[in-house]
Amino acid sequence: QLQLVESGGGLVQPGGSLRLSCAASGFPLNIYSIGWFRQAPGKGRVGVSCISSKDGSTDYGRSVKGRFTISRDNAKATVYLQMNNLKPEDTGVYFCAAENRLQCTIVPGPSFDVWGQGTQVTVSS
């Protein structure tokens, strides 16, 4: 069964850092592009970052560019999201999702085959 499990969320003060992990099981992660999405209370899912299966190329949402870094370790079947200089507006549930495409996208749509259950990130003083 295809499955993604996120971890690493928590409560952090503004300016702090967190590293989220997205662990895959039941399918070969290396042939899937992976996206990270955030959902704030009462709002829809917004694309944060993604990494392509083809060449490891990445994309970032405008609000996180320069602060967040996505990476993947296919041997460990895990994708990471390093989040630095966190801001209160980064608060939300973070989901990772897999799509069987060579080039990734940060648009949350039907191309994504598998979604994780999410991990809560709260940025507050």
N, C-alpha and C positions, 0 to 999 in steps of 0.2 A: 504494500500500500504506500502510495506517495505521501510523504509527510514532511512538513517544515516546522521546526520548533525554534522560537525566538527566546533569547535570554539576555540578561545584562541591564535591564531597565532599573529604575529606582528614582529616588529623590536626590536632587543635586542643587546646589546654590548657583545663581547666575555667575557665569564665568567658569564654571566647572566643566568636567569632562566625564563622558561615559563611553564604554565600548559595547555595542550590541553584537550579538552573535545570532546567526541563522543556520541551524544544523539540519541537513537534509538526510532523509532515509528512504529507502525503497526505490530510488532511481539514481542514475548517474548524474551527479551535479554538473559535471564538466560540459554536458551538452545543453544545459539550460542557462539562459540569461536570468539574472536575479534582480529584483527591484525592492527597494525599501519605500514604504508609504507611511504617512502619519495621519491620524484621525483625531482631531480635537473634539471636545464635547460639543455635540449639537451640529457638527460640521461633517462634510464628506471627506473621503480619503484624498490626500494630496501626495503627489510624487516627491520623494526626497532625493533618492539617488538610485542608480542602477549600474550593473556591470555585465558586459556582454560575454557570451560563451565563446564567440569567434576569436577575439583577440584581446580580451580583457579591457577593452575600452570602457570608459565610464561617462556618466552624465550626472549632473546635479541640478536640483532646483535652485532658483535664483537666490532664495533666502538663506541657503546653507552653503553656497559655493564659497570656498576658502576656509570654511570651518569644519566641514565634515569630509571624511575620506572613506571610500568603500574599497574593500579588497576581498579576495577569495583565496581559499586554500582547498583546491580540488582533492588533494590527498586526504584531507580531514573532512571533506564534504561540508565545508562551512564557509559562509560569507560573513564578513565583519563590517560594521559601520562605526568608525571612530568619530565621536562627536566632541568637538572642542569649543570653548568659549560659548557655552550654552546660554540661551536667552529664554525668558519666560514664554515667549511665543513658540518655542520648540516643544512645549508641553503637549502630550497626547499619547495615544496608543500607537506604537510602531509595529507595523506588519511587514514581513518579507513575503515575496511571492515569486514563483518560478514560471517562466514561459519558454516553450521549446522553439526559440528563435535565435538566430546568430547575433542579431543586433538588439541591444536592450532598449527599453523605453521606460520613461517615468510617468507615463499616462496609465492610470489604473483602468484596465478594460478587459474585455473577454479573451484577450490573448494569453492571460495568465491562467495556467492550469491548476496551480496549487497555491494555497494561502496558508500562512501560519496562524496561530491563535492570537498573536499580539503580545507585546510587553509594554507596560506603562512607564513612561518617562515624565517626571514632574520636575520642572525647573522653578524653584521658588526660594525666597530668602525667609 
